[in-house]
Amino acid sequence: MYQFISAARLPTIHGEFTIHAFENEHGQEHTLLSVGLPNNDDKKIPLIRLHSECLTGDAFGSLKCDCGAQLNTAMQMIQTHGCGAILYLRQEGRGIGLVNKIRAYALQDQGHDTLQANLLLGLPADARTYEMCEVMLKHLGITQARLLTNNPNKLSYLQELGIDIIERVPLIVGVNGHNADYLTVKGAKMGHFIPANVPFVLESIKS
């Protein structure tokens, strides 16, 4: 079971957040960035982003995915809105871990798509779980949310936790020639909400 450990002020290039640390009995850690919570004096519906750790995208600026762009855009949008949170979940590579993600990258370099690479390694397409979100959301008193996501599974998980999703806010950012196939696969094979016109945009970028 996860529990809240501590919180501190976190000034960033996007503005000031409060960073909250959570840990379970096995020492597994997750963090949460918040603005305007839990004291939501304006009664705004918070913008919420569930963001799984991506070292290559978030820290190194990798163009193979859209993770870094999604994180930075979410931080800016939440600052502009004035009320929201990013649940930063330590489950690298859709839950398969950093080393396995690099192994999957090597297979992608050989021509396999992101889904095929995981399966060739004997790994699930997506091994992420979201049980830790319940403690994190309760910590901030969140019962309603506008969810920043393209992933239908995240909608389902929060609804199962009893969170009233008022709106799904698309987060189509960071599109480039290196992640064109990656985004196409997420839409075509993994059911993500990728607009119908994006594959055409991606093809034009690639060419």
N, CA, C and O of each residue as an XYZ file, in Angstrom:
828
protein
N       0.840     -1.189      0.000
C       0.000      0.000      0.000
C       0.881      1.246      0.000
O       1.816      1.359      0.793
N       0.575      2.164     -0.884
C       1.343      3.407     -0.953
C       0.871      4.382      0.122
O      -0.297      4.387      0.510
N       1.808      5.209      0.594
C       1.469      6.244      1.553
C       2.236      7.516      1.233
O       3.324      7.486      0.657
N       1.641      8.632      1.622
C       2.283      9.922      1.449
C       3.454     10.046      2.413
O       3.344      9.682      3.584
N       4.603     10.574      1.905
C       5.795     10.719      2.736
C       6.085     12.181      3.055
O       6.235     12.546      4.220
N       6.164     13.023      2.014
C       6.523     14.418      2.260
C       6.184     15.260      1.035
O       5.926     14.728     -0.045
N       6.186     16.600      1.215
C       5.914     17.527      0.116
C       6.823     18.735      0.257
O       7.246     19.085      1.358
N       7.120     19.374     -0.884
C       7.991     20.551     -0.868
C       7.673     21.424     -2.071
O       7.048     20.975     -3.032
N       8.107     22.669     -2.006
C       7.949     23.613     -3.108
C       8.920     23.244     -4.224
O      10.069     22.894     -3.956
N       8.459     23.323     -5.488
C       9.319     22.982     -6.625
C       9.173     24.039     -7.724
O       8.269     23.939     -8.553
N      10.049     25.047     -7.740
C      10.031     26.003     -8.849
C      10.584     25.339    -10.110
O      11.584     24.624    -10.045
N       9.940     25.571    -11.255
C      10.367     24.976    -12.517
C      10.333     26.043    -13.608
O       9.901     27.170    -13.366
N      10.788     25.686    -14.804
C      10.737     26.615    -15.934
C       9.301     26.925    -16.332
O       9.051     27.910    -17.027
N       8.355     26.097    -15.899
C       6.947     26.310    -16.226
C       6.197     27.053    -15.123
O       5.049     27.456    -15.316
N       6.825     27.232    -13.994
C       6.153     27.844    -12.859
C       6.378     27.005    -11.613
O       7.099     26.008    -11.644
N       5.761     27.412    -10.529
C       5.975     26.717     -9.261
C       4.928     25.635     -9.027
O       3.728     25.863     -9.181
N       5.406     24.462     -8.653
C       4.560     23.333     -8.274
C       4.857     22.960     -6.834
O       5.853     23.393     -6.255
N       3.977     22.148     -6.266
C       4.302     21.432     -5.038
C       4.569     19.985     -5.438
O       3.754     19.369     -6.124
N       5.708     19.442     -5.013
C       6.024     18.054     -5.318
C       5.756     17.203     -4.080
O       6.210     17.521     -2.981
N       5.014     16.122     -4.275
C       4.612     15.220     -3.202
C       5.262     13.858     -3.452
O       5.257     13.371     -4.582
N       5.816     13.247     -2.421
C       6.470     11.947     -2.541
C       5.623     10.862     -1.881
O       5.068     11.054     -0.799
N       5.538      9.722     -2.557
C       4.788      8.570     -2.062
C       5.684      7.335     -2.142
O       6.564      7.239     -2.997
N       5.438      6.399     -1.234
C       6.264      5.189     -1.196
C       5.428      4.036     -0.656
O       4.550      4.231      0.184
N       5.716      2.813     -1.156
C       5.021      1.647     -0.586
C       5.979      0.858      0.296
O       7.130      1.247      0.491
N       5.485     -0.256      0.826
C       6.265     -1.027      1.797
C       7.513     -1.666      1.182
O       8.408     -2.102      1.906
N       7.573     -1.723     -0.150
C       8.730     -2.299     -0.832
C       9.733     -1.232     -1.271
O      10.720     -1.543     -1.938
N       9.480      0.020     -0.898
C      10.385      1.094     -1.262
C      10.174      1.648     -2.657
O      10.985      2.448     -3.124
N       9.112      1.249     -3.334
C       8.805      1.788     -4.662
C       8.235      3.192     -4.504
O       7.358      3.429     -3.673
N       8.743      4.119     -5.314
C       8.438      5.537     -5.145
C       7.716      6.113     -6.357
O       7.975      5.727     -7.497
N       6.806      7.047     -6.085
C       6.143      7.821     -7.126
C       6.037      9.252     -6.622
O       6.068      9.499     -5.417
N       5.911     10.193     -7.552
C       5.765     11.584     -7.163
C       4.554     12.211     -7.831
O       4.013     11.681     -8.801
N       4.148     13.331     -7.300
C       3.003     14.065     -7.817
C       3.351     15.551     -7.811
O       3.849     16.071     -6.812
N       3.091     16.227     -8.916
C       3.248     17.677     -8.997
C       1.864     18.309     -8.979
O       0.987     17.898     -9.738
N       1.660     19.295     -8.130
C       0.330     19.894     -8.037
C       0.397     21.414     -8.065
O       1.397     22.023     -7.685
N      -0.699     22.005     -8.529
C      -0.915     23.451     -8.518
C      -2.347     23.687     -8.058
O      -3.274     23.066     -8.578
N      -2.538     24.581     -7.085
C      -3.888     24.935     -6.645
C      -4.643     23.842     -5.937
O      -5.869     23.899     -5.846
N      -3.940     22.839     -5.427
C      -4.560     21.718     -4.717
C      -3.734     21.420     -3.463
O      -2.514     21.587     -3.473
N      -4.394     20.978     -2.378
C      -5.809     20.622     -2.270
C      -6.748     21.805     -2.027
O      -7.966     21.632     -2.044
N      -6.214     22.978     -1.807
C      -7.062     24.145     -1.503
C      -7.539     24.796     -2.799
O      -7.019     25.829     -3.220
N      -8.534     24.173     -3.418
C      -9.064     24.638     -4.700
C     -10.123     25.702     -4.454
O     -11.320     25.441     -4.582
N      -9.678     26.902     -4.099
C     -10.594     27.958     -3.688
C     -11.520     28.415     -4.811
O     -12.644     28.844     -4.552
N     -11.053     28.325     -6.059
C     -11.866     28.760     -7.200
C     -12.823     27.686     -7.693
O     -13.587     27.913     -8.631
N     -12.783     26.518     -7.061
C     -13.669     25.394     -7.409
C     -13.519     24.980     -8.872
O     -14.480     24.552     -9.511
N     -12.306     25.115     -9.389
C     -12.051     24.663    -10.752
C     -11.955     23.142    -10.800
O     -11.517     22.510     -9.839
N     -12.367     22.560    -11.926
C     -12.160     21.136    -12.122
C     -10.694     20.943    -12.513
O     -10.257     21.488    -13.527
N      -9.935     20.188    -11.738
C      -8.493     20.110    -11.994
C      -8.147     19.363    -13.280
O      -8.813     18.402    -13.665
N      -7.088     19.837    -13.928
C      -6.487     19.120    -15.052
C      -5.538     18.073    -14.471
O      -4.661     18.397    -13.671
N      -5.718     16.826    -14.876
C      -4.925     15.740    -14.313
C      -4.207     14.997    -15.443
O      -4.799     14.709    -16.484
N      -2.945     14.697    -15.227
C      -2.155     13.914    -16.167
C      -1.520     12.735    -15.438
O      -0.796     12.937    -14.464
N      -1.778     11.505    -15.892
C      -1.056     10.334    -15.409
C       0.114     10.137    -16.360
O      -0.084      9.808    -17.529
N       1.322     10.334    -15.870
C       2.496     10.290    -16.748
C       3.475      9.243    -16.246
O       4.024      9.363    -15.150
N       3.689      8.214    -17.057
C       4.655      7.178    -16.687
C       6.064      7.624    -17.040
O       6.308      8.167    -18.118
N       6.973      7.390    -16.132
C       8.358      7.805    -16.300
C       8.925      7.357    -17.642
O       8.717      6.221    -18.069
N       9.640      8.260    -18.299
C      10.339      7.954    -19.542
C      11.674      8.685    -19.499
O      11.761      9.846    -19.898
N      12.706      8.015    -19.021
C      14.008      8.660    -18.882
C      14.494      9.227    -20.210
O      14.979     10.357    -20.269
N      14.362      8.442    -21.270
C      14.886      8.870    -22.565
C      14.157     10.093    -23.100
O      14.779     10.984    -23.676
N      12.852     10.141    -22.915
C      12.071     11.265    -23.415
C      12.033     12.441    -22.463
O      12.223     13.585    -22.875
N      11.785     12.165    -21.176
C      11.616     13.236    -20.194
C      12.932     13.939    -19.876
O      12.966     15.162    -19.739
N      14.023     13.167    -19.757
C      15.309     13.750    -19.333
C      16.262     13.995    -20.496
O      16.968     15.004    -20.516
N      16.290     13.071    -21.475
C      17.281     13.160    -22.548
C      16.728     13.795    -23.824
O      17.480     14.029    -24.771
N      15.426     14.075    -23.861
C      14.842     14.712    -25.030
C      14.742     13.813    -26.244
O      14.826     14.295    -27.374
N      14.565     12.507    -26.036
C      14.457     11.570    -27.161
C      13.302     11.952    -28.081
O      12.236     12.370    -27.628
N      13.539     11.797    -29.390
C      12.504     12.044    -30.386
C      11.810     10.756    -30.815
O      10.948     10.779    -31.693
N      12.183      9.620    -30.194
C      11.551      8.349    -30.554
C      10.135      8.236    -29.998
O       9.359      7.390    -30.442
N       9.800      9.077    -29.040
C       8.468      9.050    -28.447
C       7.970     10.482    -28.298
O       8.643     11.430    -28.702
N       6.789     10.626    -27.717
C       6.230     11.963    -27.477
C       6.178     12.295    -25.988
O       5.542     13.271    -25.591
N       6.850     11.481    -25.160
C       6.709     11.586    -23.710
C       7.199     12.916    -23.149
O       6.503     13.556    -22.360
N       8.394     13.329    -23.554
C       8.926     14.581    -23.039
C       8.057     15.767    -23.392
O       7.815     16.644    -22.563
N       7.587     15.787    -24.637
C       6.702     16.875    -25.067
C       5.390     16.850    -24.297
O       4.865     17.903    -23.934
N       4.856     15.660    -24.043
C       3.613     15.555    -23.281
C       3.793     16.054    -21.853
O       2.931     16.757    -21.326
N       4.909     15.693    -21.229
C       5.152     16.126    -19.854
C       5.261     17.640    -19.773
O       4.619     18.264    -18.929
N       6.064     18.232    -20.639
C       6.254     19.680    -20.599
C       4.977     20.433    -20.948
O       4.678     21.461    -20.340
N       4.226     19.933    -21.920
C       2.964     20.577    -22.279
C       1.966     20.485    -21.137
O       1.264     21.453    -20.844
N       1.898     19.323    -20.489
C       0.987     19.148    -19.360
C       1.345     20.096    -18.221
O       0.459     20.690    -17.607
N       2.627     20.241    -17.939
C       3.050     21.161    -16.876
C       2.618     22.586    -17.194
O       2.130     23.298    -16.317
N       2.794     23.004    -18.441
C       2.422     24.362    -18.822
C       0.910     24.562    -18.783
O       0.428     25.592    -18.314
N       0.160     23.569    -19.279
C      -1.299     23.672    -19.294
C      -1.856     23.758    -17.879
O      -2.783     24.527    -17.620
N      -1.299     22.977    -16.967
C      -1.780     22.982    -15.582
C      -1.457     24.321    -14.917
O      -2.270     24.850    -14.159
N      -0.276     24.867    -15.196
C       0.054     26.187    -14.665
C      -0.912     27.245    -15.191
O      -1.378     28.097    -14.434
N      -1.207     27.190    -16.478
C      -2.121     28.171    -17.082
C      -3.521     28.038    -16.494
O      -4.186     29.040    -16.229
N      -3.965     26.802    -16.291
C      -5.297     26.558    -15.732
C      -5.357     26.957    -14.255
O      -6.391     27.410    -13.763
N      -4.235     26.781    -13.562
C      -4.165     27.174    -12.155
C      -4.636     26.136    -11.177
O      -4.702     26.403     -9.977
N      -4.971     24.944    -11.664
C      -5.459     23.888    -10.770
C      -5.271     22.545    -11.451
O      -5.876     22.287    -12.492
N      -4.444     21.692    -10.878
C      -4.259     20.380    -11.483
C      -3.078     19.648    -10.895
O      -2.439     20.113     -9.951
N      -2.798     18.483    -11.475
C      -1.726     17.647    -10.947
C      -1.211     16.703    -12.024
O      -1.946     16.276    -12.915
N       0.074     16.394    -11.912
C       0.707     15.350    -12.722
C       1.127     14.236    -11.790
O       1.942     14.446    -10.893
N       0.581     13.065    -11.994
C       0.972     11.894    -11.228
C       2.113     11.240    -12.006
O       1.886     10.610    -13.039
N       3.344     11.394    -11.502
C       4.520     10.903    -12.206
C       4.833      9.505    -11.684
O       5.342      9.335    -10.576
N       4.518      8.513    -12.505
C       4.519      7.117    -12.085
C       5.794      6.428    -12.543
O       6.139      6.470    -13.724
N       6.489      5.797    -11.616
C       7.790      5.191    -11.893
C       7.598      3.809    -12.514
O       7.826      2.788    -11.865
N       7.179      3.791    -13.771
C       7.015      2.527    -14.498
C       7.508      2.735    -15.933
O       6.739      2.874    -16.884
N       8.829      2.746    -16.025
C       9.548      3.020    -17.264
C       9.171      2.040    -18.374
O       8.945      0.855    -18.129
N       9.109      2.559    -19.593
C       8.905      1.705    -20.758
C       7.590      0.952    -20.738
O       7.549     -0.243    -21.031
N       6.507      1.650    -20.393
C       5.197      1.010    -20.222
C       5.269     -0.155    -19.234
O       4.574     -1.160    -19.380
N       6.124      0.006    -18.232
C       6.179     -0.975    -17.152
C       7.174     -2.101    -17.344
O       7.266     -2.974    -16.481
N       7.939     -2.121    -18.459
C       8.882     -3.223    -18.674
C      10.274     -2.892    -18.162
O      11.135     -3.771    -18.116
N      10.515     -1.648    -17.779
C      11.811     -1.254    -17.248
C      12.725     -0.667    -18.302
O      12.524     -0.859    -19.501
N      13.743      0.057    -17.832
C      14.628      0.789    -18.736
C      15.447     -0.147    -19.619
O      15.542      0.071    -20.827
N      16.042     -1.190    -19.031
C      16.891     -2.092    -19.822
C      16.081     -2.771    -20.918
O      16.520     -2.846    -22.065
N      14.904     -3.262    -20.565
C      14.066     -3.906    -21.586
C      13.595     -2.910    -22.634
O      13.411     -3.276    -23.795
N      13.397     -1.655    -22.239
C      13.001     -0.658    -23.226
C      14.115     -0.446    -24.249
O      13.844     -0.310    -25.442
N      15.365     -0.419    -23.788
C      16.480     -0.261    -24.713
C      16.596     -1.488    -25.611
O      16.906     -1.362    -26.796
N      16.352     -2.664    -25.060
C      16.338     -3.878    -25.890
C      15.250     -3.786    -26.960
O      15.459     -4.185    -28.105
N      14.085     -3.254    -26.573
C      13.000     -3.066    -27.539
C      13.383     -2.025    -28.590
O      13.046     -2.173    -29.765
N      14.084     -0.977    -28.168
C      14.566      0.027    -29.117
C      15.469     -0.620    -30.176
O      15.385     -0.291    -31.359
N      16.328     -1.540    -29.735
C      17.237     -2.205    -30.675
C      16.452     -2.983    -31.730
O      16.825     -2.995    -32.902
N      15.374     -3.625    -31.315
C      14.526     -4.346    -32.267
C      13.800     -3.371    -33.193
O      13.599     -3.663    -34.372
N      13.412     -2.221    -32.662
C      12.782     -1.211    -33.516
C      13.769     -0.699    -34.569
O      13.376     -0.391    -35.694
N      15.038     -0.610    -34.203
C      16.059     -0.194    -35.168
C      16.192     -1.196    -36.315
O      16.660     -0.858    -37.402
N      15.766     -2.446    -36.047
C      15.818     -3.487    -37.075
C      14.547     -3.536    -37.928
O      14.439     -4.347    -38.848
N      13.581     -2.654    -37.611
C      12.387     -2.565    -38.438
C      11.097     -2.998    -37.786
O      10.041     -2.913    -38.413
N      11.142     -3.463    -36.541
C       9.928     -3.868    -35.838
C       9.273     -2.639    -35.214
O       9.954     -1.688    -34.831
N       7.938     -2.671    -35.115
C       7.289     -1.537    -34.466
C       7.326     -1.718    -32.952
O       7.757     -2.757    -32.451
N       6.872     -0.701    -32.233
C       6.996     -0.695    -30.776
C       6.237     -1.845    -30.113
O       6.683     -2.372    -29.094
N       5.105     -2.234    -30.677
C       4.336     -3.350    -30.127
C       5.011     -4.675    -30.438
O       5.148     -5.523    -29.556
N       5.435     -4.864    -31.685
C       6.109     -6.099    -32.075
C       7.378     -6.327    -31.249
O       7.674     -7.454    -30.854
N       8.123     -5.249    -30.993
C       9.376     -5.372    -30.252
C       9.141     -5.937    -28.853
O       9.863     -6.832    -28.415
N       8.139     -5.420    -28.157
C       7.832     -5.942    -26.821
C       7.459     -7.417    -26.871
O       7.918     -8.208    -26.046
N       6.631     -7.782    -27.834
C       6.160     -9.164    -27.927
C       7.295    -10.114    -28.294
O       7.332    -11.243    -27.804
N       8.224     -9.677    -29.151
C       9.370    -10.500    -29.516
C      10.274    -10.766    -28.318
O      10.964    -11.784    -28.268
N      10.269     -9.857    -27.361
C      11.048    -10.034    -26.129
C      10.295    -10.856    -25.088
O      10.802    -11.083    -23.989
N       9.090    -11.301    -25.429
C       8.276    -12.055    -24.485
C       7.664    -11.193    -23.408
O       7.351    -11.670    -22.317
N       7.492     -9.902    -23.722
C       6.965     -8.943    -22.754
C       5.587     -8.465    -23.188
O       5.268     -8.507    -24.376
N       4.765     -8.014    -22.248
C       3.447     -7.491    -22.617
C       3.551     -6.172    -23.365
O       4.534     -5.444    -23.230
N       2.527     -5.873    -24.153
C       2.499     -4.597    -24.870
C       2.488     -3.429    -23.895
O       3.075     -2.382    -24.165
N       1.821     -3.611    -22.767
C       1.730     -2.550    -21.756
C       1.585     -3.213    -20.393
O       0.562     -3.835    -20.105
N       2.607     -3.079    -19.558
C       2.608     -3.723    -18.244
C       2.311     -2.750    -17.109
O       2.495     -3.090    -15.940
N       1.859     -1.557    -17.438
C       1.634     -0.553    -16.403
C       0.408     -0.877    -15.547
O      -0.548     -1.497    -16.013
N       0.455     -0.450    -14.306
C      -0.681     -0.545    -13.396
C      -0.898      0.832    -12.770
O      -0.024      1.697    -12.814
N      -2.082      1.013    -12.188
C      -2.419      2.360    -11.706
C      -3.013      2.354    -10.295
O      -3.673      3.312     -9.891
N      -2.775      1.271     -9.550
C      -3.369      1.200     -8.216
C      -2.847      2.300     -7.296
O      -3.546      2.725     -6.376
N      -1.614      2.763     -7.544
C      -1.039      3.812     -6.695
C      -1.770      5.143     -6.839
O      -1.667      6.009     -5.970
N      -2.509      5.306     -7.936
C      -3.184      6.581     -8.190
C      -4.272      6.871     -7.163
O      -4.556      8.034     -6.876
N      -4.879      5.836     -6.611
C      -5.969      6.039     -5.656
C      -5.480      6.828     -4.442
O      -6.125      7.785     -4.016
N      -4.332      6.419     -3.888
C      -3.778      7.110     -2.719
C      -3.389      8.537     -3.079
O      -3.622      9.462     -2.301
N      -2.796      8.719     -4.257
C      -2.325     10.030     -4.672
C      -3.484     10.997     -4.882
O      -3.409     12.156     -4.474
N      -4.548     10.530     -5.513
C      -5.705     11.384     -5.758
C      -6.450     11.707     -4.465
O      -6.905     12.834     -4.270
N      -6.571     10.720     -3.589
C      -7.231     10.963     -2.303
C      -6.440     11.963     -1.469
O      -7.019     12.755     -0.726
N      -5.125     11.926     -1.593
C      -4.264     12.851     -0.854
C      -4.604     14.304     -1.188
O      -4.511     15.185     -0.333
N      -5.001     14.545     -2.446
C      -5.355     15.908     -2.870
C      -6.862     16.150     -2.853
O      -7.318     17.242     -3.192
N      -7.631     15.149     -2.466
C      -9.080     15.309     -2.405
C      -9.736     15.425     -3.774
O     -10.766     16.085     -3.910
N      -9.156     14.793     -4.789
C      -9.684     14.897     -6.157
C     -10.780     13.864     -6.386
O     -10.559     12.663     -6.231
N     -11.955     14.341     -6.755
C     -13.075     13.453     -7.086
C     -13.567     13.671     -8.516
O     -14.266     12.824     -9.073
N     -13.196     14.817     -9.112
C     -13.533     15.128    -10.497
C     -12.269     15.562    -11.211
O     -11.341     16.083    -10.592
N     -12.237     15.342    -12.528
C     -11.030     15.717    -13.252
C     -11.318     15.927    -14.733
O     -12.226     15.329    -15.311
N     -10.515     16.793    -15.315
C     -10.368     16.867    -16.763
C      -9.048     16.150    -17.041
O      -7.989     16.607    -16.611
N      -9.111     15.039    -17.751
C      -7.958     14.150    -17.880
C      -7.202     14.418    -19.171
O      -7.762     14.332    -20.264
N      -5.913     14.746    -19.030
C      -5.034     14.975    -20.171
C      -4.486     13.637    -20.649
O      -3.538     13.113    -20.063
N      -5.069     13.079    -21.705
C      -4.617     11.773    -22.171
C      -5.140     11.469    -23.562
O      -6.147     12.023    -24.003
N      -4.432     10.573    -24.246
C      -4.916      9.976    -25.493
C      -5.204      8.495    -25.293
O      -5.576      7.799    -26.238
N      -5.034      8.011    -24.061
C      -5.090      6.588    -23.756
C      -6.421      6.222    -23.088
O      -6.686      6.671    -21.973
N      -7.261      5.416    -23.748
C      -8.557      5.066    -23.157
C      -8.439      4.264    -21.869
O      -9.339      4.311    -21.030
N      -7.332      3.522    -21.695
C      -7.163      2.737    -20.475
C      -7.071      3.628    -19.241
O      -7.545      3.259    -18.166
N      -6.460      4.799    -19.399
C      -6.345      5.709    -18.253
C      -7.711      6.251    -17.848
O      -7.981      6.446    -16.663
N      -8.562      6.491    -18.826
C      -9.932      6.892    -18.507
C     -10.614      5.824    -17.674
O     -11.233      6.112    -16.650
N     -10.488      4.576    -18.135
C     -11.152      3.463    -17.450
C     -10.631      3.291    -16.032
O     -11.415      3.089    -15.104
N      -9.307      3.371    -15.853
C      -8.727      3.173    -14.528
C      -9.234      4.210    -13.534
O      -9.588      3.869    -12.405
N      -9.269      5.468    -13.946
C      -9.725      6.504    -13.019
C     -11.217      6.389    -12.734
O     -11.661      6.626    -11.611
N     -11.982      6.026    -13.749
C     -13.415      5.830    -13.523
C     -13.664      4.675    -12.569
O     -14.585      4.728    -11.755
N     -12.847      3.626    -12.663
C     -12.970      2.498    -11.726
C     -12.630      2.912    -10.299
O     -13.121      2.318     -9.340
N     -11.790      3.931    -10.165
C     -11.463      4.452     -8.829
C     -12.528      5.405     -8.301
O     -12.414      5.917     -7.187
N     -13.573      5.646     -9.110
C     -14.651      6.528     -8.684
C     -14.433      7.985     -9.020
O     -15.158      8.847     -8.524
N     -13.434      8.284     -9.866
C     -13.186      9.662    -10.283
C     -14.142     10.018    -11.415
O     -14.251      9.280    -12.395
N     -14.818     11.122    -11.285
C     -15.753     11.598    -12.305
C     -14.958     12.358    -13.375
O     -14.499     13.475    -13.138
N     -14.804     11.745    -14.545
C     -14.052     12.378    -15.628
C     -15.005     13.298    -16.392
O     -15.855     12.834    -17.153
N     -14.855     14.583    -16.183
C     -15.727     15.573    -16.808
C     -15.392     15.744    -18.287
O     -16.275     15.983    -19.112
N     -14.099     15.616    -18.613
C     -13.665     15.831    -19.992
C     -12.339     15.117    -20.211
O     -11.478     15.090    -19.332
N     -12.189     14.534    -21.412
C     -10.870     14.049    -21.829
C     -10.247     15.125    -22.701
O     -10.820     15.531    -23.712
N      -9.077     15.577    -22.304
C      -8.382     16.632    -23.046
C      -7.261     15.985    -23.858
O      -6.334     15.425    -23.274
N      -7.321     16.049    -25.197
C      -6.279     15.425    -26.029
C      -4.903     16.036    -25.760
O      -4.791     17.192    -25.350
N      -3.864     15.240    -25.998
C      -2.504     15.712    -25.795
C      -1.639     15.224    -26.961
O      -0.739     14.403    -26.784
N      -1.930     15.744    -28.151
C      -1.186     15.379    -29.359
C      -0.088     16.414    -29.560
O      -0.322     17.478    -30.133
N       1.111     16.093    -29.085
C       2.248     17.015    -29.174
C       3.509     16.205    -29.477
O       3.518     14.979    -29.361
N       4.565     16.909    -29.865
C       5.848     16.244    -30.069
C       5.920     15.368    -31.294
O       6.753     14.464    -31.359
N       5.062     15.615    -32.270
C       5.061     14.804    -33.488
C       6.292     15.148    -34.322
O       6.559     16.320    -34.586
N       7.040     14.125    -34.734
C       8.230     14.345    -35.563
C       8.518     13.102    -36.395
O       7.871     12.067    -36.235
N       9.481     13.220    -37.271
C       9.780     12.127    -38.182
C      10.307     10.874    -37.525
O      10.223      9.792    -38.107
N      10.857     10.993    -36.308
C      11.402      9.825    -35.628
C      10.330      9.018    -34.899
O      10.507      7.822    -34.671
N       9.224      9.660    -34.530
C       8.195      8.926    -33.779
C       6.911      8.717    -34.581
O       5.873      8.368    -34.018
N       6.982      8.928    -35.892
C       5.795      8.797    -36.734
C       5.178      7.410    -36.633
O       3.976      7.278    -36.398
N       5.993      6.376    -36.809
C       5.475      5.012    -36.741
C       4.980      4.684    -35.335
O       3.966      4.007    -35.167
N       5.697      5.163    -34.341
C       5.323      4.940    -32.941
C       3.917      5.453    -32.657
O       3.112      4.749    -32.048
N       3.617      6.670    -33.091
C       2.302      7.243    -32.847
C       1.229      6.559    -33.686
O       0.101      6.374    -33.229
N       1.578      6.189    -34.901
C       0.621      5.477    -35.746
C       0.230      4.151    -35.118
O      -0.948      3.790    -35.119
N       1.213      3.410    -34.576
C       0.947      2.127    -33.926
C       0.075      2.318    -32.691
O      -0.823      1.515    -32.438
N       0.330      3.375    -31.918
C      -0.492      3.618    -30.731
C      -1.956      3.820    -31.117
O      -2.856      3.371    -30.407
N      -2.192      4.496    -32.242
C      -3.560      4.699    -32.681
C      -4.174      3.464    -33.302
O      -5.308      3.107    -32.981
N      -3.438      2.799    -34.196
C      -3.988      1.692    -34.976
C      -4.037      0.378    -34.210
O      -4.963     -0.410    -34.405
N      -3.058      0.122    -33.338
C      -2.956     -1.183    -32.681
C      -3.250     -1.161    -31.186
O      -3.552     -2.198    -30.596
N      -3.162      0.016    -30.573
C      -3.327      0.073    -29.123
C      -4.542      0.888    -28.697
O      -4.779      1.083    -27.505
N      -5.315      1.364    -29.679
C      -6.588      2.009    -29.377
C      -6.504      3.407    -28.820
O      -7.490      3.915    -28.287
N      -5.343      4.053    -28.928
C      -5.245      5.416    -28.418
C      -6.033      6.379    -29.301
O      -6.240      6.137    -30.490
N      -6.463      7.471    -28.688
C      -7.252      8.461    -29.411
C      -6.323      9.364    -30.228
O      -6.026     10.491    -29.834
N      -5.880      8.852    -31.353
C      -5.046      9.618    -32.269
C      -5.938     10.100    -33.403
O      -6.531      9.270    -34.092
N      -6.061     11.401    -33.626
C      -6.968     11.911    -34.661
C      -6.687     11.296    -36.024
O      -5.551     10.953    -36.350
N      -7.752     11.168    -36.812
C      -7.644     10.498    -38.105
C      -6.665     11.177    -39.040
O      -6.070     10.522    -39.896
N      -6.486     12.492    -38.888
C      -5.600     13.204    -39.811
C      -4.132     13.118    -39.416
O      -3.267     13.499    -40.204
N      -3.829     12.629    -38.217
C      -2.446     12.594    -37.775
C      -1.579     11.665    -38.611
O      -0.456     12.050    -38.938
N      -2.033     10.441    -38.985
C      -1.177      9.611    -39.834
C      -0.739     10.307    -41.112
O       0.391     10.112    -41.559
N      -1.609     11.116    -41.709
C      -1.238     11.824    -42.932
C      -0.179     12.884    -42.622
O       0.758     13.085    -43.394
N      -0.342     13.555    -41.487
C       0.658     14.545    -41.066
C       1.994     13.861    -40.833
O       3.043     14.371    -41.226
N       1.947     12.692    -40.184
C       3.154     11.972    -39.886
C       3.858     11.523    -41.151
O       5.084     11.596    -41.235
N       3.104     11.058    -42.136
C       3.694     10.625    -43.390
C       4.382     11.794    -44.094
O       5.450     11.629    -44.683
N       3.767     12.972    -44.032
C       4.381     14.125    -44.673
C       5.658     14.534    -43.963
O       6.605     14.996    -44.600
N       5.691     14.365    -42.633
C       6.898     14.670    -41.868
C       8.016     13.699    -42.234
O       9.165     14.101    -42.417
N       7.669     12.420    -42.339
C       8.662     11.399    -42.645
C       9.284     11.608    -44.026
O      10.472     11.360    -44.231
N       8.462     12.065    -44.962
C       8.949     12.239    -46.328
C       9.709     13.555    -46.476
O      10.192     13.870    -47.563
